[in-house]
């Protein structure tokens, strides 16, 4: 072993269980300057065959592998992201892994001299390139590596007319980011063994109509493909599909065969579409294996009965739920509540009352909600016991006039973030203590972080000394509001507070 290889890292690697070693080595293929979410990395591991177990639990097992690498300090959580969703690998650790896989993988994430020569001389099955405009690599220089199983390309790749994917018939993982994929998409279906496909941020106007023939495909990431407007009808034939990301695309509807994707575990950016009396939310009804779900365009729903058909409360594996109605842009929309008709507000309230999540939900994000009151299932734990909820984020509450009074009872709530709620003028006693909370020793018993941002009319926060709440609160952030004092209860009970940030608006 070369002298420059850290011996402590080597010993840590040797101590890993056999199932963790390939996952650790694979992590080194990912450029440190590029953000990769945990569930994307786990999807790669599943596609490569590194995660062994019951097909129903592969994502859970993969997340456990990920957490074990964290526990062993081989990867480090990025504190800017909640719930260890993003991690980094220290340079000392990163320099070790390529040495172990040097005979089967080429990793070039810097402006490396002699890259073309290395491409021509090595027989590899894994290739990871991060290129810059000044160091552009031609697609043709890659095509000799017909045994590639993993291809990760980020940055500028020179793709000419006639270039094709057909040389890479052994590929299981294909990750191309921020390039031009249109020329290559024509031959995509020839990759019969492909499990993982990510073309996020690429110039892509369409996918092959016969993509349903790719029977082994498990993961598709189309996020940030801004020119992509529709999904092929045959996508419903991908019975092995576990992950689909449509965030930041122009896709505004899904084929009616979408509800056949009964194996889906993670679905991001699902578009709400109304067609006469039919609503695309109906396509979500049968998808009861979902663990992560994000829905956009809920403002389009005209009837609560359409929301019922999503059957969210029946999805007993659901852990993360994002629901977006509409988005406010800038301070000029802070008076938006006067532009939203009362009828529209009432309709939104009724729709959300029917979008009731299951009790197993751990992370809830609501964006652009237009109702005056929040959903009834948030107002009291007697309606829906969200006993597993750990993270709650609500942003762009244009018309909401008060916070729900049931949150203080949630036994597992660790992080609460409220952003841009211009109609809320006070945080009252009912927020800090509901009528049912007399039974608990403390309200918000394990809340660690509380954030109020952009509540521009907030002037009052009631919390009396006698009310025991937030006993282990560590971080409180209040930004852009009119609050001129903190309540007495904060100083009396929040003894664990480590970080306090208050930035009030000027009264002039």
N, C-alpha and C positions, 0 to 999 in steps of 0.2 A: 504494500500500500504506500503511495507517495507520501512524503513527509508533510506536504501542505494539507493533507486531509486530516481534519480534526478527529482525534482519537475518541473523545467523549461522544461525538455524534455517531461514530462507528459503533461504539458499544451500545448506544441507545438503539441503533438500527438492529444490531444483532439480537437485542432483547425483545424485539417486536414479535408478536405472534405471526405465523406464516401468512394469515389472511390480510394482515396490515401492511406487509412489506411491499407488495406491488402497488398498493394505494399511495404509500409514501413516495415511492419512486416516480409514480405517475404525476404527482403534484409538481415535481421539478420541471415537467414539460410546460407548465403554465407560466407565461412571462410575469414577472413580479410587478411590472408597471401597468398591468391590465387587471381590471376588477373581475373576479369570478365569484359568483354566489355559491354558497355551500351546496344548494340543491342541484346546481349545474355540475359541480365537481362530482357529486354522488351519482348523477346520471351518467357521467363518463365512466365511472367505476363499474356501474351496472352493465353498461354497454360493452365494456372490455371483459366482462366475466369475472371481475374481482370480488363481487359480492355474492356469497353463496347462502342459500336458505330458501324458505318458502316464498314463492313468487308474490304472495300477498304482502310480504313484509320487507321487500328488498330496500325500499327507501328508508325504512326505520333502521334496518341493519346498517345501511350505508352511512346514515347519520351517526350511528353509534361508532363506526370506524373513524369517522371524522372527529368526533368528540374525544376518542382515545388518542388520536394524534395531537390534539390540543393538550390533553392531560399530560402527555409525555414531552411537552414543550417543543415538538417538532414543527408545529405551526402555531402562530400566535394570533388571537382574535384582534381585529381592528376595532378600537373602541368607538369609532365614528358610526358604527352600525350596530343595531340592537340584536340581541339574541345570538351573538357569535355568527352572524350571517355571512361575514367576510373575514378571511384570515390572511395573514402574510407568512411567508417562509423566510427566516433570517438568512442573510447572505452566507454565513458559515455553514448552515445546514444545506442551503441550496447548492453550494459548491461541491458537496459530497455526493449527492444522488447521481449527477451525470457521470461520475467516474464509474459507478456500478453498472450503468446501462450503456456504457460507451460503445460496446460492440453491436448493439441493436438499435441505438437511437442517436440522432443528430439534433442537438439543441443549439440554436443560434439566435440569441435575443439581443445581441449588441451588434455594432458595426464590425463584424468579424472579418478579418482579412482572410482571403483564400477560401471563402464560402463555396464558390462554384467548384473549385478543385475538390473540396471535401464531398460535395454532392456527387461528383463524378467518380470518386474513388471508393466510397463506402457502400457496403451492402446493408441497408437498414430496413427495419420494419416500423419505426416510429420517427416522425419528423416534426419538429416544432420550430417555426421561423417567425421572428418579429422583424420586419423590414421597414426601412424609412425610404423616403422618396429618392434620397441620394444613393441608396443601396438596393435599388429595385431588382427583384429576381424575376426571371422569365419563367412562366409556367412550363415551357418546353424543357427547362433544365431539371424539372422534377419527374418527368414522365418515364424515365428509365427505371425508377424504383417501383417496379410492378408488384413487389411483395409487401408494400406498405399496408399496415393495419390501422395506424393512427396518423392522421395528418392535421396539424394545427397551424394555420396561417393567419397572421395578423399584420395589417399594414398594406403596403403597396406591392402587388403582384402583377407583373406584366402579362396580360392575357390577350392573345391575338385571335382573330377569326380562325376557326378550325381547331383551336385547342379544345381538349376534351377530358372528361373524367374516366373514359372507357379503359384507360390503362390500369386503373387502380381497382381491379376487381376483388381484391382481398380486403378492402377497407371496411372496418367496423366503426371507426370514429372519424368524422369529417367536420372540422371547425374552421370556417373561413369568416373573417371579421373585417368589415370596412373596406371591402374590395368590390369588384364587379363580378357578379355571379351569373348574369344573364346568359353569357356565352356558354357557360358550363352546364347550366340547368337542363339543357336538352338531353344529355346522356346520363342524367342522375339515376334513372331507373335501372341502369345496367349494374349498379352497385348492389347486387343481390344480398350481400352479407351485411350491409350497412345497418347499424343499430342506432347511431347517434348522428344527427344532422343539425348543425348550427350555422346559419348564414346571417347572423345578426349584424345590422348596420351595413349590409351590402346593397349594391344596386341590383335589385331583383324585381321584375315586373310580373312574373308568373312562375308557377310551379307546374311540372308536367301533369297533364290530365290523367295519366295512368300511374300516378304515384301510389295508388292502392295496390299495385303489384309488388311493392317493396315490403314483403310480408314480415320481415324481421325488425322493421323500424320501430324503435321504442321512444325516441326523443327527437322532437323538432322544435328548434328555436328560430322564429322569424322576427324577433323583436327589432325595432328600428329599421325594418325594411319599408321605407316610407312610400315606395312606388307600388307596393303589393296591395291589390284591391280585392282579391277574392281567393278562396280556397278551392281546389279541385273537388268536384263532386265525389270522386273515388276515395277521398280521405277517410270516409266512413268505413272503408274496407281494412284499415290498418288496425287489426284486432290486438296487436301487441303494443300499441302506442300507450305510453305511460306519462309523457310530458309534452305539452304544447304551449308555446309562448307566442301570443299575437300582439303583445304590447307595442304601441307606437307604430302601428301599420295603418293603412287605409282600408283594411278589411272591416266592413260594416254589417256583415251578415255571415251566417254559416249555412252549409248545405243541410237539407232536412235529414240526411243520413248521419248527421253528427252524433245523434243519440246512440249510435251503434258502438261508439268508442267506450265501451263499458270497462275497459282496463285502465282508463285515465286516472292518474293519481295527482297530477299537477296541471292546472289549466290557468293561464294568465291572459288577460286582455279579452275575455269573451265579450263579443258585442251584442247588445240588446237591439233587436230588429223587430219592428211591427209590420205585419202584412195582413191588412184587414183585421180579422179576429184572431189571427195566429201570431204568437209571440215566440221569439227564439229562446226565451227562458224555458220553454217547454222541453227543449233539447237537453237541458241540464237534469231533468227529472230522473232519468234512469241511471245517471252517473254517480252511483252511491259509493264508489271507491275513492272519490276525490279527497285529498288531504290538504291541498292548497287550491284556492279558487279566487280569481279576481274577475269582476264584472264591470263593464263600463257602459255608459249610456242609459242608466236607469230612468232618466228624465223622460224617455220616450214611452214608458209604460203608461197606458191609458186606463187600466183597470186593475184593482187589487187581485182579481181572479187570475190574472196572468202571472203575478208574483207567486201565487200559491203553487203553480205548476212547476216551479223550480225545485220544490220539495227540499229546501235547505235543511230543515229540521230533521230529515231522515238520513242525512249524510253523517253517519256516526263515526267516520274516520277523519272528518274535517278538522284541521288544526289552525289554518290561516284563511281568513276571508277579507277580501278588499271589495268594497262596493262604491262605485263612483257614479254620481248623477250628472253633474256639470262642474266646471272649474271657473273660479273667479280669477281675473287677470289684473293685478295691480291695484293701487289704492283707489283708482277711479270707480271701482265697483263696490266700494265699501257701503254705498247707499243703495245697493242692489235690492234690499228687502222692499223698497218702495216700488220697484219695477216688477216684482213677482206678485201676480194676482193671488188673492186669498184662496180662490178655487184651486189654483195650481199647488199652493202650499198644502191644502187639505188633501189633495190627491196624493201628493208625495208621502204624507204621513200615513195614509191608508195602505199604500203600496209597501212601505217599509215595515208596517205592522205585520205584514204577511211574509216578509223575508226574515223569518225568525231562525237564527242559527241553532245548531245542536248544542247540548250542554258540554260537549267535549272541546269546544272551540278555545284556543289558547291566544290567538292574535287576531284582533279585529281592527280594520282601518276603514273609516267612512269619509268619503271625499265629495264635496259639493252638494251636500244635503240641503234641500230648500224648504223643509217644513219648519213650522214655528216650534213644535214640540218634537223631541226625539222619540224613537219607537217605544211602544209600550213595554216591549220585552227588555228595555234598558232601565225602565223606571222602578222596577221592583224585582227582587229575586224570587218573589212568590209566583211571578208569571213564568219566567224561564230562569232556572238556576244556572247561571253562567259560572258555575263553580270552578271551572278550569281556566278561565280567562286570566292571562298574565300581562298582556300588552293591549292597550286601547289607544288608538289615535283617531282624532276627529278634526278634519281640516276643511275650511271653506263652508262654515255653517252660516250662510248669508242671512237667514231669517230666524234662526233659533234664538229664543229669548231667555231660556234658562237651561242649566245643566241638569241631567237626570239625578234623581235622589236615591237610586238603588246601588250606585257604584261603590259607596262606602262599605257595603256589606260583602263585596266580593272577596273571598278568602285568599285568592291567589294573585290578585292584581299587584303587579310590581312596577309598571310604568304607565303613566297617564299623560297624554299630550293633547292639548286643545289649541288649534291654530286658526286664526282669522275668523273670529266670531263677533262681528261688529254690533250685533243687537243685544248682546248680554251685558247688562249694566251692574249686576251684583252676583256674587257667589254667596248664596244664603245658607242659613242653618240647615235647611233641608238637604243640601248637597253633602254636608259634613256628617249628618246623622238622620237616618230615615226612621220611620215609625217602628220598623222591625229591628233596628240595630241595638235596641236596649239589651238584647240577649247576648251580645258579644262584648269581650273585654275591651276592645279598641276598634274604632272604625278605621278603614283603610289599614288593616293590621300589618301587611307586609309591603306597603307601597314604598319604593325606593326612589323613584324619580317622578316629579310633577312639573309640567311645563304649560304655561299660558303665554301664547305668542299672538300678537295682533288682535287682542280683544280691546279694541280702541276706545270703547265706551265703559269699560270696567272701572268702577269707582269704589266699590265696597266689597269686602270679603269678611263675612261673619264667622268667627270661630272663638267661642268663649273658653276661658281657662278650664272650666269644669268638664268640658267635652274632651274625652280622651280619644285622640286620633293620630294617625301617621307616626307611630312611635319609633319606626326605624327609617324614616325619610332621610335620604342622604343628599339629594340634589333638588333644588327648587329654582326654576327659571321663570321670570315674569318679564316679558318684553313688549313694549308698545301698548301700554294701557294708561289709564288715568289714576290708577291706585296710588294713593299717597302714604299708605301705612300698611304694615303687616298686622294680621290679627293677633290678639293676645295669646290665643291658643297655640300659635306656631312657636313662640318663644318658650312657652311652658311645657309643651309636649314633644316637639321635634328636637330632641336632645342629640340625635345621631347626625344632624345636618352637617355636611362637609362642604357643600358648595351652594352659595346663594347669589343669584344674579337677578337684579331688578333694574330695569331700564324703562322709566315712565316717560310719557309724552309731555311735552311742554304745554302749559296751560295758555300760552300766548300764541 
